[in-house]
Amino acid sequence: MPLVIGVLKEVHPGERRLSVVPDVVKKYQGLGASVVMQKDAAKGAHFRETDFADVSWVDSAADVAAAADVVLCVQPPAAETLAAMKPGSVLCGMLQPWYSAERVQQLVDGQVSAFALELLPRISRAQSMDILSSQGAVAGYECALIAADHSPKFFPMLTYAAGSIRPAKVLVIGAGVAGLQAIATARRIGAMVEGYDVRPETREQIESLGAKFVDTGVSAVGAGGYARELTEEEKAKQAERLAKAVAQCDALITTAAIPGKKAPRIITADMIARMKPGAVVVDMAAETGGNVEGTVAGEKVWIDDVLVIGPTNIPSRMPVHASEMVAKNLFNFISPFIKDGALALDWEDEVMAGSCLAHAGELRHAGVKQALGL
C-alpha cells in the first residue's frame, strides 16, 4: 500500500497555519504517497478544499491519525489525537519538545516516531528544513509592522508644505533571523534603525541592512549559532550601555530567545521609564517570559506613557505565506526518506537522527530527556 500522509486541523488557540499547501501536496503525490486531510484544516490559512487535488477528506483528527503513516502538524496535536495514532507511525512538525513531559511520554508509550523540527542540527544541509528560521522571518516582519502601526510617529521621513518630519528611530534587539527581518522591514518602511546583539559577528549583518550597530562591549557567543547566557557582571555592563540607546528610540523591538529556555530579561523597568512619551515596545519573546520587564503575553500594556506589546503566535498572523514556508520545511525534511511510495527511515542520517524526539518506545533526544527529567 502507498504511504499515507495525514494533515491535521490545528487546535492551538489562534493557530491559522497549515502543514501543507496545494503545491506541496502535489509533490508528495509525485513521490507515490497519498494525502488525507481533516475537513476545515485549510480554512484558517485561506485555502479552499477544492485547491487540493486528489486529497481524501475525513471528518476528525482521529480519522486522520488512524489512516496516516505520517502525520504532519504545525503545533503539537491534542492528546486524544496522539492516542489515536498507530504504533510505528510518524509525527512531524513543531512539537515543543521542552515544554510537556506528559506529551513526550505519550509519544514514547504510543510507539510513535516523533520528529521535532525545533531539534534540527544547525548544519548547512538542514537550512531548507529550518522551521524556526522560516517562522522567525515571518515574526520579524510582523513585529516591525506592529511597531509602525502603534507608533504615534511616521516611520519614514515625510515632506509636506510646511516642512519635513524626521523619520522615527527604531531599535531592534537580537540579530537572529527574526531580528534581521525586523531591521530590514523597518528600514524598508523608512525608519532610522539601530540593531543590537550580544554576538559581535552580527555587526556586519546589521550594518549590511543599512542599520547602525549598537556596541555595548559585551560578547556572548554560544554554541550552535545561539547566544549564551550572560554573567551578572556582563548583564550590568550591557544594561548600562543599552539603556542609552533604548532611551533615544521611538520604537523598540526585542527578539532575543534561547530555544527551550526562558527568554532573557534585557529591558528593565528603569529603561522603560527613560523612554520617550508615546514610545512603543514590541516584545517578540512574550510567550517565553519576555525580554522586557512588564510584558504581558497576548496583551498591550501601558507603562506610564510607553506602550508595551506582547504578541503571541506571531507567524499565524500571516497564515498564507507562513503555511507555504512550513509546508516546504516539512517536505524537505521528510521527502528524502520516501522511496517508491514507502517511508524508509535512515538512522545514519544526521538530520533525521538529530531531530528525533521519540522512536520505538524510547525517548531518543538526550537534551530533551535531561531537560524534562525523563
C-alpha positions in Angstrom: 0.0 0.0 0.0 1.2 3.5 -0.7 2.4 5.8 2.1 -0.4 7.9 3.6 0.4 11.5 4.6 -2.1 12.8 7.2 -2.7 16.5 7.7 -4.5 17.7 10.8 -6.6 20.8 11.6 -4.6 22.8 14.1 -6.2 23.1 17.5 -3.9 25.5 19.3 -5.9 28.7 20.1 -5.5 31.2 17.4 -3.4 28.9 15.1 -4.3 29.5 11.5 -1.3 27.9 9.7 -1.4 24.7 7.8 1.3 22.0 7.4 0.7 21.5 3.7 -0.3 23.7 0.8 -1.6 22.6 -2.6 1.7 22.7 -4.4 3.4 20.6 -1.7 0.5 18.1 -1.8 1.3 17.5 -5.5 5.0 16.9 -4.6 4.0 14.2 -2.0 1.8 12.6 -4.6 4.6 12.7 -7.1 6.6 10.6 -4.7 3.9 8.0 -4.7 2.2 9.0 -1.4 -1.4 9.7 -0.9 -2.7 12.5 1.3 -5.6 12.5 3.8 -6.7 15.8 5.4 -9.1 16.7 8.1 -12.1 18.8 7.0 -11.7 22.5 7.6 -8.0 22.2 8.1 -7.2 24.6 5.3 -9.8 27.2 6.2 -7.8 29.3 8.6 -4.9 29.6 6.1 -7.4 30.9 3.4 -7.2 27.8 1.2 -10.3 26.1 -0.3 -10.7 22.4 -0.2 -11.1 22.5 -4.0 -7.5 23.8 -4.2 -6.2 20.3 -3.0 -6.5 17.9 -5.9 -6.9 14.1 -5.2 -6.9 14.5 -1.5 -9.1 12.4 0.8 -11.1 14.4 3.3 -12.1 12.9 6.7 -14.2 14.3 9.5 -11.9 14.2 12.5 -8.4 14.2 13.7 -8.8 10.7 15.0 -9.7 9.6 11.4 -6.5 11.2 10.1 -4.4 9.5 12.8 -6.0 6.2 12.1 -5.4 6.4 8.4 -2.0 8.0 8.2 1.5 6.6 8.3 3.0 10.1 8.6 1.1 12.8 10.4 2.1 16.4 9.7 1.3 19.3 12.1 2.3 22.9 12.8 1.9 22.7 16.5 1.5 19.6 18.8 -1.8 17.7 18.3 -4.2 17.2 21.1 -3.6 14.2 23.5 -6.6 12.3 22.1 -5.2 12.6 18.6 -1.8 11.3 19.7 -3.6 8.4 21.4 -5.3 7.6 18.1 -2.0 7.3 16.2 -0.9 3.9 15.0 2.1 2.4 16.7 5.1 2.8 14.4 3.6 5.8 12.6 5.5 9.1 12.3 4.6 12.5 13.7 6.5 15.5 12.2 6.2 19.2 13.0 6.9 21.8 15.7 6.3 19.6 18.8 7.5 22.0 21.6 9.7 19.2 23.0 10.9 21.0 26.1 7.5 22.1 27.5 5.5 18.9 28.2 6.8 15.8 29.8 3.3 14.3 29.6 3.2 14.7 25.8 6.6 13.3 25.3 5.8 10.3 27.5 2.6 9.8 25.5 4.6 9.6 22.3 7.0 7.2 23.8 4.2 5.0 25.2 2.3 5.1 21.9 5.4 3.8 20.0 5.2 6.9 17.7 8.3 8.0 15.8 8.2 11.8 16.6 10.4 14.3 14.8 10.5 17.8 16.3 11.9 20.2 13.7 13.0 22.6 16.5 15.7 20.0 17.2 17.2 20.1 13.7 21.0 20.1 13.8 22.4 23.6 12.9 24.2 22.4 9.7 24.1 23.7 6.2 22.1 20.7 4.8 19.3 21.4 7.3 18.7 25.0 6.3 15.9 24.3 3.9 14.1 22.4 6.7 14.7 25.0 9.4 11.2 25.8 10.6 12.4 28.1 13.4 14.2 30.3 10.9 11.4 30.4 8.4 8.8 31.3 11.0 11.2 33.7 12.7 11.4 35.6 9.5 7.6 36.0 9.4 7.6 37.1 13.1 10.3 39.7 12.5 8.4 41.2 9.6 5.2 41.2 11.5 6.8 42.9 14.6 8.1 45.8 12.5 4.6 46.3 11.2 3.1 46.1 14.7 5.5 48.7 15.9 4.8 51.0 12.9 1.0 50.6 13.4 1.1 51.5 17.0 3.7 54.3 16.9 2.4 57.9 17.1 5.1 58.9 14.7 5.7 58.3 11.0 8.3 55.7 10.4 9.6 57.4 7.1 10.7 60.9 6.6 7.7 62.9 5.4 7.9 66.2 3.5 4.8 68.4 3.4 4.0 72.0 2.5 5.2 73.4 5.9 8.4 71.5 6.1 9.7 68.0 6.8 9.0 65.4 9.5 12.1 63.4 10.7 11.8 59.6 10.5 11.1 57.6 13.6 14.1 55.9 15.3 13.8 52.1 15.7 16.0 49.9 17.9 15.9 46.1 17.3 17.5 43.9 19.9 18.6 40.5 18.7 20.1 39.8 15.2 19.0 36.3 14.5 16.7 35.6 11.6 13.7 37.4 13.2 15.7 40.4 14.3 17.4 40.9 10.9 14.0 40.7 9.2 12.6 43.3 11.7 15.5 45.5 10.9 15.1 45.1 7.1 11.4 45.7 7.3 11.7 48.8 9.5 14.3 50.1 7.0 12.0 49.5 4.0 9.3 51.5 5.7 11.8 54.3 6.1 12.8 54.4 9.7 16.2 55.1 11.1 17.2 51.8 12.5 19.8 50.6 15.1 20.4 46.9 15.9 22.0 45.2 18.8 23.1 41.7 19.6 25.5 40.2 22.1 27.2 38.3 19.4 29.8 40.6 17.8 29.8 38.8 14.5 26.3 40.1 13.8 27.6 43.6 13.4 28.4 43.1 9.7 24.9 41.6 9.1 23.2 44.5 10.9 25.2 47.1 9.0 24.6 45.4 5.7 20.9 46.1 6.1 21.6 49.8 6.5 21.2 49.9 10.3 23.7 51.1 12.9 25.2 48.6 15.3 24.9 49.4 19.0 28.2 48.3 20.6 28.0 47.6 24.4 31.3 45.9 24.6 29.7 42.6 25.8 30.1 39.4 23.7 28.0 36.2 24.3 29.0 33.8 21.6 27.3 30.5 22.2 27.1 27.0 20.7 25.1 26.2 17.6 24.7 29.8 16.5 22.8 30.9 19.5 23.8 33.3 22.2 24.8 32.0 25.6 23.5 33.4 28.9 25.4 36.3 30.3 27.1 36.6 33.7 25.7 39.1 36.2 28.7 41.4 35.5 28.1 41.2 31.8 24.4 41.9 32.2 25.2 45.0 34.2 27.6 46.3 31.6 25.2 45.5 28.8 22.3 47.2 30.6 24.3 50.4 31.2 25.2 50.9 27.6 22.0 49.6 26.2 19.8 51.9 28.3 21.1 55.0 26.5 20.1 53.6 23.1 16.7 52.5 24.4 16.0 56.0 25.8 16.6 57.5 22.4 14.4 55.3 20.3 10.8 55.8 19.3 10.1 52.1 18.8 11.8 49.1 20.4 11.6 45.5 19.1 13.1 42.7 21.1 13.7 39.3 19.6 16.1 37.5 21.9 15.3 33.9 22.6 17.1 30.7 23.5 15.2 27.5 22.4 14.0 25.5 25.3 14.7 28.2 27.9 13.0 31.2 29.3 13.7 34.4 27.3 16.5 36.5 28.7 15.4 39.7 30.5 17.1 42.5 28.7 15.0 45.6 29.2 14.3 46.7 32.7 11.5 48.9 34.2 14.1 51.6 34.6 14.9 51.5 30.9 11.2 51.7 30.1 10.9 54.7 32.4 13.6 56.6 30.5 11.9 56.1 27.1 10.2 58.9 25.2 6.5 59.5 25.9 4.5 57.6 23.3 7.3 55.1 22.6 6.3 51.6 21.5 7.8 48.4 22.6 7.1 45.1 20.8 8.4 42.0 22.7 8.6 39.1 20.3 9.7 36.8 23.2 6.5 37.4 25.2 5.4 33.7 25.0 8.6 32.5 26.8 8.6 35.2 29.6 9.6 38.2 27.5 12.7 40.3 27.1 11.0 43.3 28.7 10.1 43.8 32.3 6.3 44.3 32.4 5.5 42.4 29.2 2.2 40.5 29.4 1.9 37.8 26.8 -1.0 38.5 24.4 -1.7 41.9 25.9 -1.0 45.6 25.3 0.2 47.3 28.5 0.8 51.0 29.2 3.8 51.5 31.5 3.5 55.2 32.2 3.4 56.7 28.7 5.1 53.7 26.9 3.1 51.0 25.2 4.5 47.5 25.7 3.0 44.9 23.3 3.4 41.2 23.9 2.2 39.5 20.7 1.8 35.7 20.7 1.9 33.2 17.9 3.0 35.9 15.6 3.6 33.9 12.4 -0.1 32.8 12.4 -1.0 36.4 11.6 0.3 35.7 8.1 -1.1 32.2 7.5 -0.8 32.1 3.7 2.9 32.6 3.3 3.7 31.2 6.8 2.0 28.0 5.7 3.9 27.8 2.5 7.1 28.1 4.4 6.1 25.5 7.0 4.9 23.1 4.2 8.2 23.3 2.3 10.3 22.9 5.5 8.3 19.7 6.4 8.5 18.4 2.8 12.3 19.0 2.6 12.7 17.1 5.8 10.6 14.0 5.1 10.8 13.7 1.3 14.4 12.2 1.2 13.1 9.2 3.2 10.2 8.5 0.8 11.3 5.7 -1.6 9.0 4.2 -4.1 5.9 5.4 -2.2 7.1 4.0 1.1 8.9 5.5 4.1 12.4 4.4 4.7 13.9 6.0 7.9 17.7 6.3 7.7 19.1 6.5 11.2 22.6 7.1 9.8 21.3 10.4 8.5 22.5 13.3 10.8 19.4 15.4 10.2 16.9 12.6 10.9 18.8 11.3 13.9 19.4 14.7 15.4 15.7 15.8 15.2 14.2 12.5 16.5 12.4 13.0 19.8 11.0 9.5 20.2 11.1 6.2 18.4 10.2 2.6 19.1 9.1 3.3 22.7 12.2 5.3 23.5 12.9 8.9 24.2 15.8 9.5 21.7 16.9 13.1 22.3 19.4 13.4 25.2 18.9 17.2 25.7 15.1 16.9 26.0 15.5 13.9 28.3 17.7 15.9 30.6 15.5 19.0 30.5 12.3 17.1 31.3 13.9 14.7 33.8 12.6 11.6 31.9 
